[in-house]
């Protein structure tokens, strides 16, 4: 209940913040609904006026009916326009907030958590409910106000008719069951919904397209997507069947009570205790008691929106708590004087028990070029993720010039980093912006972009483009040009070299699509550039499977199964004749 109240507050607060004037206008529809119960009174006046030939009653009844129709039409039209417009604005505001909160999460650990992904899937599914939440809220309030008006009219007709309301209130437990069953169905369908969405995305993913066709996976993917989609729908269908049965029983009970109430009114009239007009008013008002049921069902439907709002609140809380854990109150240093120190650092991914790194202790001097070497899954990229604070150490700490990295503001730290990764982003912008986003303040600085491409050894890419640096990249766009994987990778390298004087630069398998001689030449250039920039204490981290490219590093870290097994320079490690020498020799033989 507390979460639902929080959801209601966020709904109203967002509406007021988005459009305060239209939010005030939302009271029109509930006020207009009060005219509905009065229509029975006007009909009673007309009925008695006709039978008793009293012109005054007829006139009052007709005027009341006309005024009610006009008020209902005018207020309904205005209120409907206000409600629809405000609902669209509130839905858009929620969409923006979900995007902002998701993108603003400082790390990547949430991608490893199944519970987070399931909650996010439910939030995606509920975005439509969030958009229509204001609509549900106003409809609920309108029906509740109308229901209260009906109750007042029942008292006017005969207090005993209030018993009919008790039968209408049987909708309350039904609404509670509906909420419970729908919530359970949504939670049960989250994982298969996510699986179905993944399979559908594979069907039109360009990267997977070749393998899907080579291995003839079209029918298999289609069948699996259909099965998981059915599995995702099944809980909702079961809940819907239960809800329909419960509603049917409740409506039968209410129908029996309604017949009894009308029978009572007719019995009163047969004994001369009420006029024909009273009978018309009673029949009309008793029929309107159904509006109490609508109000209850409306509140139940509002619960769906409030559950979606509750998930948005969860995302807010998660984002706030995650940001708080990583905020830090220190700024990043202007330069590195001592370097980077790992003190007994261990790490395992969220929700797993396997240690990816274990008891890592290491000192990387300022200005050094560090190469990370090891087989796939050894933990090299994980170490890079810790240094970029995509993840936090599970145990131990990382020191930057003697300061715990966790105490440095994460955004301030990342502004002093630069990186190129094997899984680089193909940003389908103009070539200028694809590279320029590596240093946003110089996004439009063409000489800076050209200089970065030259330093990356990518100066040959832009001259081949039809419109030079202004060429739109990506074949899915008008006049867009697609690039080879190697060309995309070169632009990503240029992007990594846009920032001047970063504290750390990471090259994590950034040249996997380039041939070995080209990669070797590039890494030698990066190592030399790193030493040239050592006055800032810049640390360069190289990750590569090609041992010939890392031999120029000052310090080579050999990682095996999450542990550091060797540290030193190339010549020193070769003399030790350990794992590094073994792997280096095996790879060298493959090139002979």
Secondary structure as the mmCIF struct_conf table of DSSP 4:
data_model
#
loop_
_struct_conf.conf_type_id
_struct_conf.id
_struct_conf.beg_label_comp_id
_struct_conf.beg_label_asym_id
_struct_conf.beg_label_seq_id
_struct_conf.end_label_comp_id
_struct_conf.end_label_asym_id
_struct_conf.end_label_seq_id
HELX_RH_AL_P HELX_RH_AL_P1 UNK A 2 UNK A 18
HELX_RH_AL_P HELX_RH_AL_P2 UNK A 20 UNK A 24
TURN_TY1_P TURN_TY1_P1 UNK A 25 UNK A 26
HELX_RH_AL_P HELX_RH_AL_P3 UNK A 27 UNK A 52
TURN_TY1_P TURN_TY1_P2 UNK A 53 UNK A 53
HELX_RH_AL_P HELX_RH_AL_P4 UNK A 55 UNK A 104
BEND BEND1 UNK A 106 UNK A 108
HELX_RH_3T_P HELX_RH_3T_P1 UNK A 109 UNK A 112
HELX_RH_AL_P HELX_RH_AL_P5 UNK A 114 UNK A 125
TURN_TY1_P TURN_TY1_P3 UNK A 126 UNK A 126
HELX_RH_AL_P HELX_RH_AL_P6 UNK A 127 UNK A 131
TURN_TY1_P TURN_TY1_P4 UNK A 132 UNK A 132
HELX_RH_AL_P HELX_RH_AL_P7 UNK A 133 UNK A 157
HELX_RH_3T_P HELX_RH_3T_P2 UNK A 159 UNK A 161
HELX_RH_AL_P HELX_RH_AL_P8 UNK A 162 UNK A 168
TURN_TY1_P TURN_TY1_P5 UNK A 169 UNK A 170
HELX_RH_AL_P HELX_RH_AL_P9 UNK A 171 UNK A 203
TURN_TY1_P TURN_TY1_P6 UNK A 204 UNK A 204
HELX_RH_AL_P HELX_RH_AL_P10 UNK A 206 UNK A 214
TURN_TY1_P TURN_TY1_P7 UNK A 215 UNK A 216
HELX_RH_AL_P HELX_RH_AL_P11 UNK A 218 UNK A 270
TURN_TY1_P TURN_TY1_P8 UNK A 271 UNK A 272
BEND BEND2 UNK A 273 UNK A 274
HELX_RH_AL_P HELX_RH_AL_P12 UNK A 276 UNK A 288
TURN_TY1_P TURN_TY1_P9 UNK A 289 UNK A 289
HELX_RH_AL_P HELX_RH_AL_P13 UNK A 290 UNK A 327
BEND BEND3 UNK A 329 UNK A 329
STRN STRN1 UNK A 330 UNK A 330
HELX_LH_PP_P HELX_LH_PP_P1 UNK A 331 UNK A 333
BEND BEND4 UNK A 334 UNK A 335
BEND BEND5 UNK A 337 UNK A 338
STRN STRN2 UNK A 339 UNK A 347
TURN_TY1_P TURN_TY1_P10 UNK A 350 UNK A 351
BEND BEND6 UNK A 354 UNK A 354
BEND BEND7 UNK A 356 UNK A 356
STRN STRN3 UNK A 357 UNK A 365
TURN_TY1_P TURN_TY1_P11 UNK A 366 UNK A 367
STRN STRN4 UNK A 369 UNK A 373
BEND BEND8 UNK A 375 UNK A 375
TURN_TY1_P TURN_TY1_P12 UNK A 376 UNK A 377
BEND BEND9 UNK A 378 UNK A 379
HELX_RH_AL_P HELX_RH_AL_P14 UNK A 380 UNK A 387
TURN_TY1_P TURN_TY1_P13 UNK A 388 UNK A 389
BEND BEND10 UNK A 390 UNK A 391
BEND BEND11 UNK A 394 UNK A 394
STRN STRN5 UNK A 395 UNK A 400
TURN_TY1_P TURN_TY1_P14 UNK A 401 UNK A 402
STRN STRN6 UNK A 403 UNK A 404
HELX_RH_3T_P HELX_RH_3T_P3 UNK A 405 UNK A 407
STRN STRN7 UNK A 408 UNK A 408
HELX_RH_AL_P HELX_RH_AL_P15 UNK A 410 UNK A 414
TURN_TY1_P TURN_TY1_P15 UNK A 415 UNK A 416
STRN STRN8 UNK A 417 UNK A 421
BEND BEND12 UNK A 422 UNK A 423
BEND BEND13 UNK A 429 UNK A 429
STRN STRN9 UNK A 430 UNK A 430
HELX_RH_AL_P HELX_RH_AL_P16 UNK A 431 UNK A 436
HELX_RH_3T_P HELX_RH_3T_P4 UNK A 437 UNK A 442
TURN_TY1_P TURN_TY1_P16 UNK A 443 UNK A 444
HELX_RH_AL_P HELX_RH_AL_P17 UNK A 446 UNK A 455
TURN_TY1_P TURN_TY1_P17 UNK A 456 UNK A 457
HELX_RH_AL_P HELX_RH_AL_P18 UNK A 459 UNK A 462
TURN_TY1_P TURN_TY1_P18 UNK A 463 UNK A 464
BEND BEND14 UNK A 465 UNK A 465
TURN_TY1_P TURN_TY1_P19 UNK A 466 UNK A 467
HELX_RH_3T_P HELX_RH_3T_P5 UNK A 468 UNK A 470
HELX_LH_PP_P HELX_LH_PP_P2 UNK A 471 UNK A 471
STRN STRN10 UNK A 472 UNK A 473
TURN_TY1_P TURN_TY1_P20 UNK A 475 UNK A 476
BEND BEND15 UNK A 477 UNK A 477
TURN_TY1_P TURN_TY1_P21 UNK A 478 UNK A 479
STRN STRN11 UNK A 481 UNK A 481
HELX_RH_AL_P HELX_RH_AL_P19 UNK A 485 UNK A 496
TURN_TY1_P TURN_TY1_P22 UNK A 497 UNK A 497
BEND BEND16 UNK A 499 UNK A 501
BEND BEND17 UNK A 503 UNK A 503
STRN STRN12 UNK A 504 UNK A 508
BEND BEND18 UNK A 509 UNK A 509
TURN_TY1_P TURN_TY1_P23 UNK A 510 UNK A 513
BEND BEND19 UNK A 514 UNK A 514
HELX_RH_AL_P HELX_RH_AL_P20 UNK A 516 UNK A 532
HELX_RH_3T_P HELX_RH_3T_P6 UNK A 533 UNK A 536
TURN_TY1_P TURN_TY1_P24 UNK A 537 UNK A 537
STRN STRN13 UNK A 539 UNK A 543
BEND BEND20 UNK A 545 UNK A 545
HELX_RH_3T_P HELX_RH_3T_P7 UNK A 547 UNK A 549
TURN_TY1_P TURN_TY1_P25 UNK A 550 UNK A 552
BEND BEND21 UNK A 554 UNK A 554
STRN STRN14 UNK A 555 UNK A 560
TURN_TY1_P TURN_TY1_P26 UNK A 561 UNK A 562
STRN STRN15 UNK A 563 UNK A 568
HELX_RH_AL_P HELX_RH_AL_P21 UNK A 570 UNK A 576
TURN_TY1_P TURN_TY1_P27 UNK A 577 UNK A 577
BEND BEND22 UNK A 578 UNK A 578
HELX_RH_AL_P HELX_RH_AL_P22 UNK A 579 UNK A 590
TURN_TY1_P TURN_TY1_P28 UNK A 591 UNK A 591
#
